[in-house]
Amino acid sequence: MTTHPASITFHAAREEDTPAFIALRGKTRENAVSKERLAEVGITADSWADMMRSGSLPGHVCHDDGQLAGYCFGARDTGEIVVLALLPQFEGQGIGKTLLDRVMADLRAQGHQRLFLGCSSDPASRSYGFYRYLGWTATGETDKYGDDVLEFMFNTET
């Protein structure tokens, strides 16, 4: 289990924080997406909050002394990890893994035995090694963005 400094806190995402989620998404080291680009694909603070309010987009966030450091969200109905985003200065501290673990647990509690996500096919990208190291495996499929589809199968014996 990863331990974090006392200044690092985790909690379930709150819909009133969606403007901060949008802003952080444009500040990630790799795969940053601007507010404008998100809006082009239909993702706004209001639409994100609506999905959270409906329960279809569970998520967890991390703060460092009150500053949003990162978040992870999954799709309740499909078992997809929709986004894991972290500010660059918080990389390498186990925060991304903790956020991912929390969302994976939520989706498993919803009955999912298999989760999936889109991940860069470039071995030089941070996400490529990150997910594979944590036990995610390539399915041989690509998503609509050209990313590899990875899956995680929960051990049914635990």
Chimera marker file (.cmm) of the C-alpha trace (Angstrom):
<marker_set name="trace">
<marker id="1" x="0.000" y="0.000" z="0.000" r="1" g="1" b="0" radius="0.5"/>
<marker id="2" x="1.282" y="3.450" z="-0.904" r="1" g="1" b="0" radius="0.5"/>
<marker id="3" x="1.567" y="5.992" z="1.883" r="1" g="1" b="0" radius="0.5"/>
<marker id="4" x="1.296" y="9.702" z="1.196" r="1" g="1" b="0" radius="0.5"/>
<marker id="5" x="2.265" y="12.816" z="3.158" r="1" g="1" b="0" radius="0.5"/>
<marker id="6" x="-0.405" y="14.291" z="5.442" r="1" g="1" b="0" radius="0.5"/>
<marker id="7" x="-0.900" y="17.169" z="2.971" r="1" g="1" b="0" radius="0.5"/>
<marker id="8" x="-2.202" y="14.660" z="0.371" r="1" g="1" b="0" radius="0.5"/>
<marker id="9" x="-5.898" y="13.798" z="0.709" r="1" g="1" b="0" radius="0.5"/>
<marker id="10" x="-8.259" y="11.668" z="-1.360" r="1" g="1" b="0" radius="0.5"/>
<marker id="11" x="-12.038" y="11.745" z="-1.548" r="1" g="1" b="0" radius="0.5"/>
<marker id="12" x="-14.942" y="11.047" z="-3.861" r="1" g="1" b="0" radius="0.5"/>
<marker id="13" x="-15.285" y="13.667" z="-6.584" r="1" g="1" b="0" radius="0.5"/>
<marker id="14" x="-17.844" y="16.447" z="-6.126" r="1" g="1" b="0" radius="0.5"/>
<marker id="15" x="-19.822" y="17.886" z="-8.988" r="1" g="1" b="0" radius="0.5"/>
<marker id="16" x="-19.102" y="21.498" z="-7.981" r="1" g="1" b="0" radius="0.5"/>
<marker id="17" x="-15.425" y="20.861" z="-8.776" r="1" g="1" b="0" radius="0.5"/>
<marker id="18" x="-15.961" y="20.126" z="-12.464" r="1" g="1" b="0" radius="0.5"/>
<marker id="19" x="-14.566" y="23.499" z="-13.634" r="1" g="1" b="0" radius="0.5"/>
<marker id="20" x="-11.317" y="22.597" z="-11.835" r="1" g="1" b="0" radius="0.5"/>
<marker id="21" x="-11.337" y="19.161" z="-13.495" r="1" g="1" b="0" radius="0.5"/>
<marker id="22" x="-11.622" y="20.791" z="-16.914" r="1" g="1" b="0" radius="0.5"/>
<marker id="23" x="-8.769" y="23.206" z="-16.123" r="1" g="1" b="0" radius="0.5"/>
<marker id="24" x="-6.469" y="20.455" z="-14.816" r="1" g="1" b="0" radius="0.5"/>
<marker id="25" x="-7.054" y="18.312" z="-17.921" r="1" g="1" b="0" radius="0.5"/>
<marker id="26" x="-5.274" y="20.938" z="-19.999" r="1" g="1" b="0" radius="0.5"/>
<marker id="27" x="-2.234" y="20.977" z="-17.695" r="1" g="1" b="0" radius="0.5"/>
<marker id="28" x="-1.190" y="17.322" z="-17.778" r="1" g="1" b="0" radius="0.5"/>
<marker id="29" x="2.252" y="16.406" z="-19.117" r="1" g="1" b="0" radius="0.5"/>
<marker id="30" x="1.057" y="13.969" z="-21.768" r="1" g="1" b="0" radius="0.5"/>
<marker id="31" x="-2.294" y="13.947" z="-23.513" r="1" g="1" b="0" radius="0.5"/>
<marker id="32" x="-3.345" y="17.383" z="-22.273" r="1" g="1" b="0" radius="0.5"/>
<marker id="33" x="-6.746" y="18.402" z="-23.604" r="1" g="1" b="0" radius="0.5"/>
<marker id="34" x="-7.855" y="22.028" z="-23.595" r="1" g="1" b="0" radius="0.5"/>
<marker id="35" x="-11.199" y="23.292" z="-22.348" r="1" g="1" b="0" radius="0.5"/>
<marker id="36" x="-12.065" y="24.203" z="-25.949" r="1" g="1" b="0" radius="0.5"/>
<marker id="37" x="-11.224" y="20.741" z="-27.299" r="1" g="1" b="0" radius="0.5"/>
<marker id="38" x="-13.220" y="19.079" z="-24.529" r="1" g="1" b="0" radius="0.5"/>
<marker id="39" x="-16.196" y="21.292" z="-25.400" r="1" g="1" b="0" radius="0.5"/>
<marker id="40" x="-15.887" y="20.253" z="-29.069" r="1" g="1" b="0" radius="0.5"/>
<marker id="41" x="-16.458" y="16.631" z="-28.035" r="1" g="1" b="0" radius="0.5"/>
<marker id="42" x="-19.325" y="17.586" z="-25.710" r="1" g="1" b="0" radius="0.5"/>
<marker id="43" x="-17.487" y="17.664" z="-22.385" r="1" g="1" b="0" radius="0.5"/>
<marker id="44" x="-18.174" y="20.788" z="-20.350" r="1" g="1" b="0" radius="0.5"/>
<marker id="45" x="-18.249" y="21.453" z="-16.629" r="1" g="1" b="0" radius="0.5"/>
<marker id="46" x="-22.062" y="21.199" z="-16.790" r="1" g="1" b="0" radius="0.5"/>
<marker id="47" x="-22.160" y="17.922" z="-18.753" r="1" g="1" b="0" radius="0.5"/>
<marker id="48" x="-19.499" y="16.422" z="-16.473" r="1" g="1" b="0" radius="0.5"/>
<marker id="49" x="-21.470" y="17.487" z="-13.378" r="1" g="1" b="0" radius="0.5"/>
<marker id="50" x="-24.650" y="16.004" z="-14.884" r="1" g="1" b="0" radius="0.5"/>
<marker id="51" x="-22.936" y="12.629" z="-15.383" r="1" g="1" b="0" radius="0.5"/>
<marker id="52" x="-21.645" y="12.716" z="-11.818" r="1" g="1" b="0" radius="0.5"/>
<marker id="53" x="-25.062" y="13.680" z="-10.463" r="1" g="1" b="0" radius="0.5"/>
<marker id="54" x="-26.696" y="10.769" z="-12.300" r="1" g="1" b="0" radius="0.5"/>
<marker id="55" x="-24.156" y="8.351" z="-10.816" r="1" g="1" b="0" radius="0.5"/>
<marker id="56" x="-22.959" y="7.256" z="-14.253" r="1" g="1" b="0" radius="0.5"/>
<marker id="57" x="-19.472" y="8.762" z="-13.781" r="1" g="1" b="0" radius="0.5"/>
<marker id="58" x="-18.013" y="7.869" z="-10.383" r="1" g="1" b="0" radius="0.5"/>
<marker id="59" x="-14.690" y="9.444" z="-9.595" r="1" g="1" b="0" radius="0.5"/>
<marker id="60" x="-12.068" y="10.219" z="-7.000" r="1" g="1" b="0" radius="0.5"/>
<marker id="61" x="-9.813" y="13.210" z="-6.553" r="1" g="1" b="0" radius="0.5"/>
<marker id="62" x="-6.570" y="14.046" z="-4.820" r="1" g="1" b="0" radius="0.5"/>
<marker id="63" x="-5.670" y="17.366" z="-3.214" r="1" g="1" b="0" radius="0.5"/>
<marker id="64" x="-2.377" y="18.613" z="-1.848" r="1" g="1" b="0" radius="0.5"/>
<marker id="65" x="-3.030" y="21.245" z="0.810" r="1" g="1" b="0" radius="0.5"/>
<marker id="66" x="-6.329" y="22.038" z="-0.893" r="1" g="1" b="0" radius="0.5"/>
<marker id="67" x="-4.914" y="22.223" z="-4.447" r="1" g="1" b="0" radius="0.5"/>
<marker id="68" x="-6.384" y="19.754" z="-6.937" r="1" g="1" b="0" radius="0.5"/>
<marker id="69" x="-3.530" y="17.426" z="-7.856" r="1" g="1" b="0" radius="0.5"/>
<marker id="70" x="-5.380" y="14.836" z="-9.925" r="1" g="1" b="0" radius="0.5"/>
<marker id="71" x="-8.470" y="12.731" z="-10.500" r="1" g="1" b="0" radius="0.5"/>
<marker id="72" x="-9.765" y="9.515" z="-11.994" r="1" g="1" b="0" radius="0.5"/>
<marker id="73" x="-13.243" y="8.739" z="-13.341" r="1" g="1" b="0" radius="0.5"/>
<marker id="74" x="-14.890" y="5.592" z="-14.640" r="1" g="1" b="0" radius="0.5"/>
<marker id="75" x="-18.089" y="4.754" z="-16.483" r="1" g="1" b="0" radius="0.5"/>
<marker id="76" x="-20.482" y="2.913" z="-14.173" r="1" g="1" b="0" radius="0.5"/>
<marker id="77" x="-22.402" y="1.225" z="-16.979" r="1" g="1" b="0" radius="0.5"/>
<marker id="78" x="-19.511" y="-0.025" z="-19.140" r="1" g="1" b="0" radius="0.5"/>
<marker id="79" x="-16.557" y="-0.450" z="-16.773" r="1" g="1" b="0" radius="0.5"/>
<marker id="80" x="-14.372" y="1.938" z="-18.746" r="1" g="1" b="0" radius="0.5"/>
<marker id="81" x="-11.742" y="4.014" z="-16.983" r="1" g="1" b="0" radius="0.5"/>
<marker id="82" x="-12.594" y="7.259" z="-18.732" r="1" g="1" b="0" radius="0.5"/>
<marker id="83" x="-9.790" y="9.500" z="-17.488" r="1" g="1" b="0" radius="0.5"/>
<marker id="84" x="-6.861" y="9.569" z="-15.092" r="1" g="1" b="0" radius="0.5"/>
<marker id="85" x="-5.245" y="12.998" z="-14.968" r="1" g="1" b="0" radius="0.5"/>
<marker id="86" x="-2.478" y="14.283" z="-12.733" r="1" g="1" b="0" radius="0.5"/>
<marker id="87" x="-0.531" y="17.516" z="-12.603" r="1" g="1" b="0" radius="0.5"/>
<marker id="88" x="3.110" y="16.872" z="-13.580" r="1" g="1" b="0" radius="0.5"/>
<marker id="89" x="4.536" y="17.879" z="-10.194" r="1" g="1" b="0" radius="0.5"/>
<marker id="90" x="2.575" y="15.047" z="-8.551" r="1" g="1" b="0" radius="0.5"/>
<marker id="91" x="3.770" y="12.267" z="-10.861" r="1" g="1" b="0" radius="0.5"/>
<marker id="92" x="5.816" y="9.423" z="-9.436" r="1" g="1" b="0" radius="0.5"/>
<marker id="93" x="4.313" y="9.605" z="-5.932" r="1" g="1" b="0" radius="0.5"/>
<marker id="94" x="1.739" y="6.813" z="-6.202" r="1" g="1" b="0" radius="0.5"/>
<marker id="95" x="-1.147" y="9.252" z="-6.482" r="1" g="1" b="0" radius="0.5"/>
<marker id="96" x="-2.260" y="8.049" z="-9.911" r="1" g="1" b="0" radius="0.5"/>
<marker id="97" x="-2.218" y="4.433" z="-8.731" r="1" g="1" b="0" radius="0.5"/>
<marker id="98" x="-4.244" y="5.311" z="-5.635" r="1" g="1" b="0" radius="0.5"/>
<marker id="99" x="-6.830" y="7.209" z="-7.683" r="1" g="1" b="0" radius="0.5"/>
<marker id="100" x="-7.059" y="4.368" z="-10.200" r="1" g="1" b="0" radius="0.5"/>
<marker id="101" x="-7.403" y="1.772" z="-7.423" r="1" g="1" b="0" radius="0.5"/>
<marker id="102" x="-10.291" y="3.711" z="-5.876" r="1" g="1" b="0" radius="0.5"/>
<marker id="103" x="-12.234" y="3.981" z="-9.138" r="1" g="1" b="0" radius="0.5"/>
<marker id="104" x="-11.525" y="0.347" z="-9.971" r="1" g="1" b="0" radius="0.5"/>
<marker id="105" x="-12.955" y="-0.636" z="-6.572" r="1" g="1" b="0" radius="0.5"/>
<marker id="106" x="-16.084" y="1.445" z="-7.247" r="1" g="1" b="0" radius="0.5"/>
<marker id="107" x="-16.600" y="-0.223" z="-10.627" r="1" g="1" b="0" radius="0.5"/>
<marker id="108" x="-15.997" y="-3.669" z="-9.192" r="1" g="1" b="0" radius="0.5"/>
<marker id="109" x="-18.607" y="-2.925" z="-6.515" r="1" g="1" b="0" radius="0.5"/>
<marker id="110" x="-21.010" y="-2.205" z="-9.406" r="1" g="1" b="0" radius="0.5"/>
<marker id="111" x="-20.476" y="-5.785" z="-10.577" r="1" g="1" b="0" radius="0.5"/>
<marker id="112" x="-17.781" y="-5.351" z="-13.227" r="1" g="1" b="0" radius="0.5"/>
<marker id="113" x="-15.289" y="-8.220" z="-13.450" r="1" g="1" b="0" radius="0.5"/>
<marker id="114" x="-13.581" y="-6.656" z="-16.477" r="1" g="1" b="0" radius="0.5"/>
<marker id="115" x="-12.517" y="-3.034" z="-16.844" r="1" g="1" b="0" radius="0.5"/>
<marker id="116" x="-11.049" y="-1.379" z="-19.915" r="1" g="1" b="0" radius="0.5"/>
<marker id="117" x="-9.432" y="1.847" z="-21.057" r="1" g="1" b="0" radius="0.5"/>
<marker id="118" x="-7.729" y="3.497" z="-24.007" r="1" g="1" b="0" radius="0.5"/>
<marker id="119" x="-3.959" y="3.899" z="-23.668" r="1" g="1" b="0" radius="0.5"/>
<marker id="120" x="-1.232" y="5.271" z="-25.894" r="1" g="1" b="0" radius="0.5"/>
<marker id="121" x="0.415" y="2.646" z="-28.076" r="1" g="1" b="0" radius="0.5"/>
<marker id="122" x="3.732" y="4.514" z="-27.798" r="1" g="1" b="0" radius="0.5"/>
<marker id="123" x="6.089" y="2.688" z="-25.404" r="1" g="1" b="0" radius="0.5"/>
<marker id="124" x="7.776" y="6.047" z="-24.678" r="1" g="1" b="0" radius="0.5"/>
<marker id="125" x="4.579" y="7.445" z="-23.117" r="1" g="1" b="0" radius="0.5"/>
<marker id="126" x="4.190" y="7.289" z="-19.338" r="1" g="1" b="0" radius="0.5"/>
<marker id="127" x="0.759" y="5.651" z="-19.546" r="1" g="1" b="0" radius="0.5"/>
<marker id="128" x="2.052" y="2.779" z="-21.680" r="1" g="1" b="0" radius="0.5"/>
<marker id="129" x="4.239" y="1.367" z="-18.900" r="1" g="1" b="0" radius="0.5"/>
<marker id="130" x="2.063" y="2.566" z="-16.021" r="1" g="1" b="0" radius="0.5"/>
<marker id="131" x="-1.011" y="0.512" z="-16.847" r="1" g="1" b="0" radius="0.5"/>
<marker id="132" x="0.883" y="-2.561" z="-17.989" r="1" g="1" b="0" radius="0.5"/>
<marker id="133" x="2.943" y="-2.550" z="-14.788" r="1" g="1" b="0" radius="0.5"/>
<marker id="134" x="-0.321" y="-2.565" z="-12.818" r="1" g="1" b="0" radius="0.5"/>
<marker id="135" x="-1.604" y="-5.662" z="-14.630" r="1" g="1" b="0" radius="0.5"/>
<marker id="136" x="-3.579" y="-4.194" z="-17.519" r="1" g="1" b="0" radius="0.5"/>
<marker id="137" x="-3.173" y="-6.151" z="-20.762" r="1" g="1" b="0" radius="0.5"/>
<marker id="138" x="-3.622" y="-5.239" z="-24.414" r="1" g="1" b="0" radius="0.5"/>
<marker id="139" x="-6.708" y="-6.658" z="-26.115" r="1" g="1" b="0" radius="0.5"/>
<marker id="140" x="-5.355" y="-6.190" z="-29.642" r="1" g="1" b="0" radius="0.5"/>
<marker id="141" x="-8.093" y="-3.621" z="-30.315" r="1" g="1" b="0" radius="0.5"/>
<marker id="142" x="-7.800" y="0.129" z="-30.803" r="1" g="1" b="0" radius="0.5"/>
<marker id="143" x="-10.364" y="2.745" z="-29.833" r="1" g="1" b="0" radius="0.5"/>
<marker id="144" x="-11.768" y="5.588" z="-31.936" r="1" g="1" b="0" radius="0.5"/>
<marker id="145" x="-8.765" y="7.760" z="-31.000" r="1" g="1" b="0" radius="0.5"/>
<marker id="146" x="-6.253" y="5.166" z="-32.212" r="1" g="1" b="0" radius="0.5"/>
<marker id="147" x="-5.237" y="4.177" z="-28.680" r="1" g="1" b="0" radius="0.5"/>
<marker id="148" x="-4.675" y="0.592" z="-27.573" r="1" g="1" b="0" radius="0.5"/>
<marker id="149" x="-7.573" y="-0.878" z="-25.618" r="1" g="1" b="0" radius="0.5"/>
<marker id="150" x="-6.281" y="-2.418" z="-22.398" r="1" g="1" b="0" radius="0.5"/>
<marker id="151" x="-8.290" y="-4.537" z="-20.004" r="1" g="1" b="0" radius="0.5"/>
<marker id="152" x="-8.066" y="-5.541" z="-16.390" r="1" g="1" b="0" radius="0.5"/>
<marker id="153" x="-9.706" y="-8.738" z="-15.186" r="1" g="1" b="0" radius="0.5"/>
<marker id="154" x="-10.428" y="-9.028" z="-11.484" r="1" g="1" b="0" radius="0.5"/>
<marker id="155" x="-9.451" y="-12.266" z="-9.847" r="1" g="1" b="0" radius="0.5"/>
<marker id="156" x="-12.775" y="-13.939" z="-9.124" r="1" g="1" b="0" radius="0.5"/>
<marker id="157" x="-11.242" y="-15.929" z="-6.265" r="1" g="1" b="0" radius="0.5"/>
<marker id="158" x="-10.752" y="-12.867" z="-4.047" r="1" g="1" b="0" radius="0.5"/>
<link id1="1" id2="2" r="1" g="1" b="0" radius="0.2"/>
<link id1="2" id2="3" r="1" g="1" b="0" radius="0.2"/>
<link id1="3" id2="4" r="1" g="1" b="0" radius="0.2"/>
<link id1="4" id2="5" r="1" g="1" b="0" radius="0.2"/>
<link id1="5" id2="6" r="1" g="1" b="0" radius="0.2"/>
<link id1="6" id2="7" r="1" g="1" b="0" radius="0.2"/>
<link id1="7" id2="8" r="1" g="1" b="0" radius="0.2"/>
<link id1="8" id2="9" r="1" g="1" b="0" radius="0.2"/>
<link id1="9" id2="10" r="1" g="1" b="0" radius="0.2"/>
<link id1="10" id2="11" r="1" g="1" b="0" radius="0.2"/>
<link id1="11" id2="12" r="1" g="1" b="0" radius="0.2"/>
<link id1="12" id2="13" r="1" g="1" b="0" radius="0.2"/>
<link id1="13" id2="14" r="1" g="1" b="0" radius="0.2"/>
<link id1="14" id2="15" r="1" g="1" b="0" radius="0.2"/>
<link id1="15" id2="16" r="1" g="1" b="0" radius="0.2"/>
<link id1="16" id2="17" r="1" g="1" b="0" radius="0.2"/>
<link id1="17" id2="18" r="1" g="1" b="0" radius="0.2"/>
<link id1="18" id2="19" r="1" g="1" b="0" radius="0.2"/>
<link id1="19" id2="20" r="1" g="1" b="0" radius="0.2"/>
<link id1="20" id2="21" r="1" g="1" b="0" radius="0.2"/>
<link id1="21" id2="22" r="1" g="1" b="0" radius="0.2"/>
<link id1="22" id2="23" r="1" g="1" b="0" radius="0.2"/>
<link id1="23" id2="24" r="1" g="1" b="0" radius="0.2"/>
<link id1="24" id2="25" r="1" g="1" b="0" radius="0.2"/>
<link id1="25" id2="26" r="1" g="1" b="0" radius="0.2"/>
<link id1="26" id2="27" r="1" g="1" b="0" radius="0.2"/>
<link id1="27" id2="28" r="1" g="1" b="0" radius="0.2"/>
<link id1="28" id2="29" r="1" g="1" b="0" radius="0.2"/>
<link id1="29" id2="30" r="1" g="1" b="0" radius="0.2"/>
<link id1="30" id2="31" r="1" g="1" b="0" radius="0.2"/>
<link id1="31" id2="32" r="1" g="1" b="0" radius="0.2"/>
<link id1="32" id2="33" r="1" g="1" b="0" radius="0.2"/>
<link id1="33" id2="34" r="1" g="1" b="0" radius="0.2"/>
<link id1="34" id2="35" r="1" g="1" b="0" radius="0.2"/>
<link id1="35" id2="36" r="1" g="1" b="0" radius="0.2"/>
<link id1="36" id2="37" r="1" g="1" b="0" radius="0.2"/>
<link id1="37" id2="38" r="1" g="1" b="0" radius="0.2"/>
<link id1="38" id2="39" r="1" g="1" b="0" radius="0.2"/>
<link id1="39" id2="40" r="1" g="1" b="0" radius="0.2"/>
<link id1="40" id2="41" r="1" g="1" b="0" radius="0.2"/>
<link id1="41" id2="42" r="1" g="1" b="0" radius="0.2"/>
<link id1="42" id2="43" r="1" g="1" b="0" radius="0.2"/>
<link id1="43" id2="44" r="1" g="1" b="0" radius="0.2"/>
<link id1="44" id2="45" r="1" g="1" b="0" radius="0.2"/>
<link id1="45" id2="46" r="1" g="1" b="0" radius="0.2"/>
<link id1="46" id2="47" r="1" g="1" b="0" radius="0.2"/>
<link id1="47" id2="48" r="1" g="1" b="0" radius="0.2"/>
<link id1="48" id2="49" r="1" g="1" b="0" radius="0.2"/>
<link id1="49" id2="50" r="1" g="1" b="0" radius="0.2"/>
<link id1="50" id2="51" r="1" g="1" b="0" radius="0.2"/>
<link id1="51" id2="52" r="1" g="1" b="0" radius="0.2"/>
<link id1="52" id2="53" r="1" g="1" b="0" radius="0.2"/>
<link id1="53" id2="54" r="1" g="1" b="0" radius="0.2"/>
<link id1="54" id2="55" r="1" g="1" b="0" radius="0.2"/>
<link id1="55" id2="56" r="1" g="1" b="0" radius="0.2"/>
<link id1="56" id2="57" r="1" g="1" b="0" radius="0.2"/>
<link id1="57" id2="58" r="1" g="1" b="0" radius="0.2"/>
<link id1="58" id2="59" r="1" g="1" b="0" radius="0.2"/>
<link id1="59" id2="60" r="1" g="1" b="0" radius="0.2"/>
<link id1="60" id2="61" r="1" g="1" b="0" radius="0.2"/>
<link id1="61" id2="62" r="1" g="1" b="0" radius="0.2"/>
<link id1="62" id2="63" r="1" g="1" b="0" radius="0.2"/>
<link id1="63" id2="64" r="1" g="1" b="0" radius="0.2"/>
<link id1="64" id2="65" r="1" g="1" b="0" radius="0.2"/>
<link id1="65" id2="66" r="1" g="1" b="0" radius="0.2"/>
<link id1="66" id2="67" r="1" g="1" b="0" radius="0.2"/>
<link id1="67" id2="68" r="1" g="1" b="0" radius="0.2"/>
<link id1="68" id2="69" r="1" g="1" b="0" radius="0.2"/>
<link id1="69" id2="70" r="1" g="1" b="0" radius="0.2"/>
<link id1="70" id2="71" r="1" g="1" b="0" radius="0.2"/>
<link id1="71" id2="72" r="1" g="1" b="0" radius="0.2"/>
<link id1="72" id2="73" r="1" g="1" b="0" radius="0.2"/>
<link id1="73" id2="74" r="1" g="1" b="0" radius="0.2"/>
<link id1="74" id2="75" r="1" g="1" b="0" radius="0.2"/>
<link id1="75" id2="76" r="1" g="1" b="0" radius="0.2"/>
<link id1="76" id2="77" r="1" g="1" b="0" radius="0.2"/>
<link id1="77" id2="78" r="1" g="1" b="0" radius="0.2"/>
<link id1="78" id2="79" r="1" g="1" b="0" radius="0.2"/>
<link id1="79" id2="80" r="1" g="1" b="0" radius="0.2"/>
<link id1="80" id2="81" r="1" g="1" b="0" radius="0.2"/>
<link id1="81" id2="82" r="1" g="1" b="0" radius="0.2"/>
<link id1="82" id2="83" r="1" g="1" b="0" radius="0.2"/>
<link id1="83" id2="84" r="1" g="1" b="0" radius="0.2"/>
<link id1="84" id2="85" r="1" g="1" b="0" radius="0.2"/>
<link id1="85" id2="86" r="1" g="1" b="0" radius="0.2"/>
<link id1="86" id2="87" r="1" g="1" b="0" radius="0.2"/>
<link id1="87" id2="88" r="1" g="1" b="0" radius="0.2"/>
<link id1="88" id2="89" r="1" g="1" b="0" radius="0.2"/>
<link id1="89" id2="90" r="1" g="1" b="0" radius="0.2"/>
<link id1="90" id2="91" r="1" g="1" b="0" radius="0.2"/>
<link id1="91" id2="92" r="1" g="1" b="0" radius="0.2"/>
<link id1="92" id2="93" r="1" g="1" b="0" radius="0.2"/>
<link id1="93" id2="94" r="1" g="1" b="0" radius="0.2"/>
<link id1="94" id2="95" r="1" g="1" b="0" radius="0.2"/>
<link id1="95" id2="96" r="1" g="1" b="0" radius="0.2"/>
<link id1="96" id2="97" r="1" g="1" b="0" radius="0.2"/>
<link id1="97" id2="98" r="1" g="1" b="0" radius="0.2"/>
<link id1="98" id2="99" r="1" g="1" b="0" radius="0.2"/>
<link id1="99" id2="100" r="1" g="1" b="0" radius="0.2"/>
<link id1="100" id2="101" r="1" g="1" b="0" radius="0.2"/>
<link id1="101" id2="102" r="1" g="1" b="0" radius="0.2"/>
<link id1="102" id2="103" r="1" g="1" b="0" radius="0.2"/>
<link id1="103" id2="104" r="1" g="1" b="0" radius="0.2"/>
<link id1="104" id2="105" r="1" g="1" b="0" radius="0.2"/>
<link id1="105" id2="106" r="1" g="1" b="0" radius="0.2"/>
<link id1="106" id2="107" r="1" g="1" b="0" radius="0.2"/>
<link id1="107" id2="108" r="1" g="1" b="0" radius="0.2"/>
<link id1="108" id2="109" r="1" g="1" b="0" radius="0.2"/>
<link id1="109" id2="110" r="1" g="1" b="0" radius="0.2"/>
<link id1="110" id2="111" r="1" g="1" b="0" radius="0.2"/>
<link id1="111" id2="112" r="1" g="1" b="0" radius="0.2"/>
<link id1="112" id2="113" r="1" g="1" b="0" radius="0.2"/>
<link id1="113" id2="114" r="1" g="1" b="0" radius="0.2"/>
<link id1="114" id2="115" r="1" g="1" b="0" radius="0.2"/>
<link id1="115" id2="116" r="1" g="1" b="0" radius="0.2"/>
<link id1="116" id2="117" r="1" g="1" b="0" radius="0.2"/>
<link id1="117" id2="118" r="1" g="1" b="0" radius="0.2"/>
<link id1="118" id2="119" r="1" g="1" b="0" radius="0.2"/>
<link id1="119" id2="120" r="1" g="1" b="0" radius="0.2"/>
<link id1="120" id2="121" r="1" g="1" b="0" radius="0.2"/>
<link id1="121" id2="122" r="1" g="1" b="0" radius="0.2"/>
<link id1="122" id2="123" r="1" g="1" b="0" radius="0.2"/>
<link id1="123" id2="124" r="1" g="1" b="0" radius="0.2"/>
<link id1="124" id2="125" r="1" g="1" b="0" radius="0.2"/>
<link id1="125" id2="126" r="1" g="1" b="0" radius="0.2"/>
<link id1="126" id2="127" r="1" g="1" b="0" radius="0.2"/>
<link id1="127" id2="128" r="1" g="1" b="0" radius="0.2"/>
<link id1="128" id2="129" r="1" g="1" b="0" radius="0.2"/>
<link id1="129" id2="130" r="1" g="1" b="0" radius="0.2"/>
<link id1="130" id2="131" r="1" g="1" b="0" radius="0.2"/>
<link id1="131" id2="132" r="1" g="1" b="0" radius="0.2"/>
<link id1="132" id2="133" r="1" g="1" b="0" radius="0.2"/>
<link id1="133" id2="134" r="1" g="1" b="0" radius="0.2"/>
<link id1="134" id2="135" r="1" g="1" b="0" radius="0.2"/>
<link id1="135" id2="136" r="1" g="1" b="0" radius="0.2"/>
<link id1="136" id2="137" r="1" g="1" b="0" radius="0.2"/>
<link id1="137" id2="138" r="1" g="1" b="0" radius="0.2"/>
<link id1="138" id2="139" r="1" g="1" b="0" radius="0.2"/>
<link id1="139" id2="140" r="1" g="1" b="0" radius="0.2"/>
<link id1="140" id2="141" r="1" g="1" b="0" radius="0.2"/>
<link id1="141" id2="142" r="1" g="1" b="0" radius="0.2"/>
<link id1="142" id2="143" r="1" g="1" b="0" radius="0.2"/>
<link id1="143" id2="144" r="1" g="1" b="0" radius="0.2"/>
<link id1="144" id2="145" r="1" g="1" b="0" radius="0.2"/>
<link id1="145" id2="146" r="1" g="1" b="0" radius="0.2"/>
<link id1="146" id2="147" r="1" g="1" b="0" radius="0.2"/>
<link id1="147" id2="148" r="1" g="1" b="0" radius="0.2"/>
<link id1="148" id2="149" r="1" g="1" b="0" radius="0.2"/>
<link id1="149" id2="150" r="1" g="1" b="0" radius="0.2"/>
<link id1="150" id2="151" r="1" g="1" b="0" radius="0.2"/>
<link id1="151" id2="152" r="1" g="1" b="0" radius="0.2"/>
<link id1="152" id2="153" r="1" g="1" b="0" radius="0.2"/>
<link id1="153" id2="154" r="1" g="1" b="0" radius="0.2"/>
<link id1="154" id2="155" r="1" g="1" b="0" radius="0.2"/>
<link id1="155" id2="156" r="1" g="1" b="0" radius="0.2"/>
<link id1="156" id2="157" r="1" g="1" b="0" radius="0.2"/>
<link id1="157" id2="158" r="1" g="1" b="0" radius="0.2"/>
</marker_set>
